[in-house]
């Protein structure tokens, strides 16, 4: 009985790990198509190296590293779980709503990196354009006379008929016609649930194969 209990707990842990890995992979694959887009999220965790942001309606979590938090030095308060800027006095704590941009997605490590909207806009300064000064020509220089060639008779113009190509009208987007603002979130949630169902079916098949092998070994 002890062996069976250890084996069942071990297989259950493997199944949970596989489920989490599949969910993280599907989230990264979905956000990979939205790199550079702007979203609204809520601070779900605060650490010494950055902020974890959970997107609204999508429930996808990513990290804003402390180096991407404006042009300021932020200190971490472990008691209040807060990051505070020394110069600006700006602070971030759990529950704050922020606007972010998807910076990068790493499928291999299952990581999503965010950046704050307008974080580095104040650091960019344009240099004034240099005025171009006209070059002076030497006093004794003269232009060489151009050789005139006899004009050739003009060839008669040919009329070219253009065919009008009628481009097919694009099919209407079901998300726009429906008018549902949460259509994208529902679609992403459906993709996640389909991936989880496939992973659960694979795990069940592996368990049934192992159980069949054990029964055949006991019968022998």
N, C-alpha and C positions, 0 to 999 in steps of 0.2 A: 504493500500500500504506500509506503514511503517513497518508493521509486516511482510509482505511478503519479503521486502527488507532485514530486519534483519535476517530472517530465511534463505534466500538464501546465504547471506554472511557467516552466521554461518556454513552452510553445506559445502560451498566452502572451508572454513578454515579447517574443519574436513577432507575433501578429500585431501587437500594439506598435512596435518599432516600425514594422513594414507599413502600417497604416499612416503613421506620422510622416514617414519618408515619402510616401506617395502623395500625401496632401501638400507637403512642402514643394515637391517637384511640380505638381499641377499649378500651385500658386505662382511659382517662379516662371513657369511656361506662359501663364496668362499675362503676368506683368511684363514679360519680355516684349510683348507687342505694344506696350504702352509707355516705353521709355521716352522721356522728355515731356510727358503730359502732366497736367496739374490736377491734384486731388486734395480733398479735405480730410484730415484725420485728427485723432485724439491721442495725446501722450498716454501710453499704457504703462511705461516703466521708465525710471530715471536711474542712470548709472554714472560712474565716474568717467566713462569713455564716450557717452553720448545718450541720445534719447531713442526709445523704441516707440514708433508711431503705428497705430492701428487705423486703417482707412475705414471711413464710414461706408455702410451698405455692402462692403466687400469683405470685411473681416480679415484682411491681409495685413501682416505686420512687417515692418521694415525698420532700418536703423538710420538715424541721422548722427554721423560721427561728430565728436566735439570739435574737430578741426573745421567742419563745415558750418559752424554756428557763427555767422557774421565775422567781422574783424575785431574780435574781443577775446579776452582770456576769461574762461568760465571756471568757477570753483564749485566742487560738489559738496553738498551738505548731506551727510548720511543720516542725520536725525530727521530732517524734514523732507528728505528725498527731493532735492531741488538743485538746479544748476543756475548760478547767478553770475552775470558779467561784472567784472571789476570796474570798467569805465562807464558803460552804459547803464548798469543797474538792472538790465533786463533779466528776468528769471523765468525758468520753465519748470513746472511741476506736473504731477499726474493729474489728468483731467483737462489740461489746457487744449484748446482747439487751435490747430495750425494748418496753414496751406503749404503743401509740399510739392516737389517735382521728382519724378522717378529718375534717378541719376544712372543707375546701372543694376544689372541682374546677373548673378552667377549661378548657373544651373548645377555645376558640379558641387559647389559648397552649399547650395540651397540658401543663398543670401540675397537680400534686396536692399539696396542703398538709396536713401532719400536725401534731398536737399531742400532747405527752406526757400520759399519764393522770395526773390529779391534779396538774397543774402549778400551777394557780392556786387550789387549795383553801384554802391557808393564808392568802391575802390577804383573803378575804371574812370580814368580821366583822359580826355582826348588832347593830343598835342596840337597847337595851332599850326595851320598849314603855312609853309614857307612861300614868300612872294617870289615869283619868277621874274628875274631881271632880263630885259632884252639884250642880246649880244650886239655889240657895235661892229660895223664892217670897216675894214681899212679904207683909207682915203683913196688910194690909187687903184683899187680893184674895180673892174668893169665886167658886166655880164657879157658872155659870148653871144653873138647873134644866133638865133635859132634858124635852122634850115626849114624852109617851107616846102612841103610836099604837095604835088597836085592833088586836088580833091577828086576822089573816085565817084562815079555816078551812083546814086542811091539805089539800092535794090528794092524791088516792089515788096511791100509788106504782105505777109501771109496771115490770113485770118485763121486762128486756132479755136476750134470749138471746145469748150470745157463741159465736161459731163458733171452734172450735179449729183453728188453722192449723198443719199439720205442716211444719216447715222441713226441706228436704232436708239430709241429713248431708253435710258437706264431704268431698270426695275425699281420700284419704290422700296425703300428700306422699311421692313416690318416694324422696327423699333420706333421710327419716326412717325409712321402712320398710326400706330397704336396709341401714341401719346403717353405711354407709360414711362415715367422718369427712372423707374427701377428695373427697366428691361435688361440693361447690361448686367446689373447685379444678379438678377434672376438667372440669366444665361450662364454667368460664371459659377454660380452656386450649383446649377444643374451639371455643369462639366465636372465640378469637384465631386459631386455625389456619384456620377457615373464612374469616375476613376476609382472611388472608394469601393463601389460595388464589384468592379472587376478584380481589385486587389483581394477583397474578401472571398470571392469565388475561387481565386487561385489558392488561397490559404486553405479553404475547405477541401479542395481537391488533394492538396499535399497531405493534409491530415487523414483523409480517407485512404489514401495510398499507404501511408505508414501503418494505419490500423489494420488494413488488409494483410500487409506483410507480417505483422505481429501474429495475427490469427493463424495464418498459414504456417508460421514457425512453431506455434504451440501445437497445432494438429499433428505436425510431423513428430 
